[in-house]
C-alpha cells in the first residue's frame, strides 16, 4: 500500500518554527530549533498488520537544543548533546482521520549525536488514534554528514542526501507498553531544516512556494560546505 507522501508545506514549517520560537525563554538566542520531516516505510520487525496507520506516513516535527549544551560523550571524536524539547506528528493520507502526537514523557531520553549526525529519541510519549494505540515510541534518524566539531553542539544541519535509509539506523519503533506490542518501521527519507533558512512570514509571502524552496536549497548547500 505504498503511496506518494507529501511533506509539510514550507510555509507551514516556517509558521511552526516561529510559534515555537515565541514560546522559548528570553535568552532564546542560546537555543537552536530544527525542523524535521520524514517518511516512514513498512514494518521491518514485528507484525506487518500492526500499526497500519503509521506505515508509509508523514513524520513532521521540531527539535530544540541549547547551543551551550554539555558534551556527554567522553570520546573526543564523538559528541552527545541533550535535546531540550521536541514534538512530532504523524499523519497518513491513506487514513485521513489518523493523527499521532509524539513528545517528551517522564522516561524519555533524547540526544543529538556526532560525529556522524544522528537524532536519537527513546521512550517518547505517544498519543494517537491508531487501532493498536501505542503509548511509547523511539525515533532514530541517521545522517552520514559530519557537521564541524563533534565536541560542541552542531550549528549546521546535515545535507538531505546524507540521510541513511537503513532500518538498523533510521527507524520508528512503537510500543503498546515498555515490554510488549513492539514493532519497528523503516524511515525511508528524512530532512533536517535550519530555521535560519526560513524567512519572516512577510518575506515568505513575497517569495511564494517555489522561491522559498529555492532559498532553502541554497541554504542547505551552504550548510553542507
C-alpha positions as CSV (number, residue, x, y, z in Angstrom):
1,X,0.0,0.0,0.0
2,X,2.9,2.3,-0.8
3,X,1.8,5.8,-1.8
4,X,3.2,9.2,-2.6
5,X,3.6,11.1,0.6
6,X,3.8,14.9,0.6
7,X,6.0,16.7,3.1
8,X,4.6,19.6,5.1
9,X,4.5,22.8,3.0
10,X,7.5,25.1,3.6
11,X,5.3,28.0,4.8
12,X,3.7,25.7,7.4
13,X,7.2,24.7,8.6
14,X,8.1,28.3,9.0
15,X,5.0,29.1,10.9
16,X,5.6,26.2,13.3
17,X,9.2,27.2,13.9
18,X,8.1,30.8,14.6
19,X,5.5,29.7,17.0
20,X,8.0,27.6,18.9
21,X,10.5,30.4,18.9
22,X,7.9,32.6,20.6
23,X,7.5,30.0,23.4
24,X,11.2,29.9,24.2
25,X,12.7,31.9,27.1
26,X,14.1,35.4,26.7
27,X,17.5,34.0,26.1
28,X,16.2,32.1,23.1
29,X,19.3,33.0,21.1
30,X,21.1,30.3,23.1
31,X,18.8,27.7,21.7
32,X,18.6,26.2,18.2
33,X,15.4,24.9,16.7
34,X,15.4,22.3,13.9
35,X,12.5,21.4,11.7
36,X,12.5,17.7,10.8
37,X,10.4,16.0,8.2
38,X,10.4,12.3,7.2
39,X,8.6,9.4,5.5
40,X,8.0,6.0,7.1
41,X,8.1,2.7,5.3
42,X,6.8,-0.7,6.2
43,X,7.3,-2.8,9.3
44,X,10.8,-4.4,9.4
45,X,10.5,-6.1,12.8
46,X,7.1,-7.1,14.1
47,X,3.7,-8.0,12.6
48,X,3.1,-6.1,9.3
49,X,-0.6,-6.0,10.1
50,X,0.1,-3.9,13.2
51,X,0.2,-0.1,13.2
52,X,-1.1,0.2,9.6
53,X,-1.7,4.0,10.0
54,X,2.0,4.5,10.8
55,X,3.2,2.9,7.7
56,X,4.0,5.0,4.6
57,X,3.1,8.1,6.6
58,X,4.4,11.6,7.1
59,X,6.6,12.4,10.1
60,X,6.9,16.1,11.0
61,X,8.3,17.9,14.0
62,X,10.7,20.2,15.7
63,X,13.8,19.6,17.9
64,X,15.2,22.2,20.2
65,X,18.6,22.1,22.0
66,X,20.9,24.5,23.7
67,X,24.0,25.9,21.9
68,X,25.7,25.7,25.3
69,X,24.8,22.1,25.9
70,X,27.5,19.9,27.5
71,X,29.1,17.1,25.6
72,X,28.0,13.9,27.4
73,X,30.3,11.6,25.4
74,X,33.8,11.3,26.8
75,X,35.2,10.2,23.4
76,X,37.0,13.3,21.8
77,X,35.9,12.1,18.3
78,X,32.2,11.9,19.1
79,X,29.6,14.1,20.7
80,X,26.3,13.6,22.6
81,X,24.1,16.6,23.3
82,X,20.8,16.6,25.2
83,X,17.7,17.7,23.3
84,X,15.8,20.2,25.4
85,X,12.5,19.7,23.8
86,X,10.8,18.0,20.7
87,X,7.4,17.5,19.2
88,X,6.4,15.3,16.3
89,X,3.2,14.5,14.5
90,X,2.4,11.6,12.1
91,X,-0.3,11.7,9.5
92,X,-1.2,9.4,6.7
93,X,-3.2,10.3,3.6
94,X,-4.5,6.7,3.4
95,X,-6.1,7.3,6.9
96,X,-7.4,10.9,6.8
97,X,-8.7,10.8,10.4
98,X,-5.4,9.4,11.8
99,X,-3.1,11.6,13.9
100,X,-0.3,10.7,16.2
101,X,1.5,13.1,18.6
102,X,4.9,12.3,20.0
103,X,6.6,14.4,22.7
104,X,8.6,14.1,25.9
105,X,7.4,11.9,28.7
106,X,8.8,11.1,32.2
107,X,11.1,8.3,30.8
108,X,12.1,10.0,27.6
109,X,15.8,10.4,26.6
110,X,16.7,12.5,23.6
111,X,20.0,13.4,22.1
112,X,21.8,14.7,19.0
113,X,24.9,12.6,18.4
114,X,28.0,13.4,16.4
115,X,30.5,12.7,14.6
116,X,28.0,11.4,12.0
117,X,24.8,13.3,12.7
118,X,22.0,11.4,14.4
119,X,18.8,12.3,16.2
120,X,18.1,9.6,18.9
121,X,14.9,9.7,20.9
122,X,13.8,6.8,23.2
123,X,10.6,6.2,25.2
124,X,8.8,9.2,23.8
125,X,5.2,9.7,24.9
126,X,2.8,8.8,22.1
127,X,-0.8,9.8,21.8
128,X,-2.8,8.6,18.8
129,X,-6.0,7.3,17.2
130,X,-4.4,4.1,16.0
131,X,-6.2,0.8,16.1
132,X,-3.5,-0.6,18.4
133,X,-2.8,2.6,20.3
134,X,0.9,2.6,21.0
135,X,1.8,4.6,24.1
136,X,5.6,4.9,23.6
137,X,7.9,5.3,20.6
138,X,11.6,5.5,19.7
139,X,12.8,7.7,16.8
140,X,16.2,7.3,15.2
141,X,17.3,9.4,12.2
142,X,20.9,8.9,11.0
143,X,22.9,11.0,8.5
144,X,26.5,10.4,7.3
145,X,27.4,14.1,7.4
146,X,29.9,15.4,9.9
147,X,28.9,19.0,10.9
148,X,32.0,20.5,12.5
149,X,33.5,20.0,15.9
150,X,31.9,16.8,17.5
151,X,32.6,18.2,21.0
152,X,30.3,21.2,20.5
153,X,26.5,21.4,19.8
154,X,26.0,21.5,16.0
155,X,25.4,24.9,14.4
156,X,24.9,23.3,11.0
157,X,22.3,20.8,9.7
158,X,23.2,17.6,7.7
159,X,22.6,17.7,3.9
160,X,19.4,15.9,2.8
161,X,21.3,13.5,0.6
162,X,23.3,12.2,3.5
163,X,20.3,10.5,5.1
164,X,20.8,6.8,5.7
165,X,17.7,4.8,4.8
166,X,18.9,1.8,6.7
167,X,16.3,0.5,9.2
168,X,19.0,-0.6,11.6
169,X,20.0,3.1,11.9
170,X,16.9,5.1,10.9
171,X,13.6,3.9,12.2
172,X,10.4,4.5,14.2
173,X,9.7,1.9,16.9
174,X,6.3,1.7,18.5
175,X,5.3,0.1,21.8
176,X,1.9,-0.6,23.4
177,X,3.9,-0.8,26.7
178,X,7.6,-0.9,27.5
179,X,7.9,-4.6,27.1
180,X,5.0,-5.6,24.8
181,X,3.5,-4.9,21.4
182,X,6.6,-3.5,19.8
183,X,7.0,-3.0,16.0
184,X,9.9,-1.3,14.2
185,X,9.1,0.7,11.0
186,X,11.7,1.8,8.5
187,X,12.2,5.6,7.9
188,X,12.9,5.8,4.2
189,X,13.5,9.5,3.9
190,X,14.3,12.4,6.2
191,X,15.4,16.0,6.1
192,X,16.6,18.5,8.8
193,X,16.0,22.2,8.0
194,X,17.7,25.1,9.8
195,X,15.1,27.7,10.8
196,X,17.7,30.4,9.9
197,X,16.9,29.4,6.3
198,X,13.2,30.2,6.7
199,X,12.4,33.9,6.2
200,X,9.9,36.0,8.1
201,X,6.2,35.4,7.1
202,X,6.1,38.6,5.0
203,X,9.1,37.5,3.1
204,X,7.7,34.1,2.6
205,X,4.5,35.6,1.1
206,X,6.6,37.5,-1.4
207,X,8.8,34.6,-2.3
208,X,6.0,32.1,-2.9
209,X,6.4,28.4,-2.6
210,X,8.9,27.9,-5.4
211,X,11.0,30.9,-4.4
212,X,11.1,29.7,-0.8
213,X,12.1,26.2,-2.0
214,X,15.0,27.6,-4.0
215,X,16.1,29.7,-1.0
216,X,16.1,26.7,1.3
217,X,18.1,24.6,-1.2
218,X,20.7,27.4,-1.4
219,X,20.9,27.5,2.4
220,X,21.2,23.7,2.6
221,X,24.1,23.7,0.1
222,X,25.8,26.4,2.2
223,X,25.4,24.4,5.5
224,X,26.8,21.3,3.7
225,X,30.1,23.0,2.9
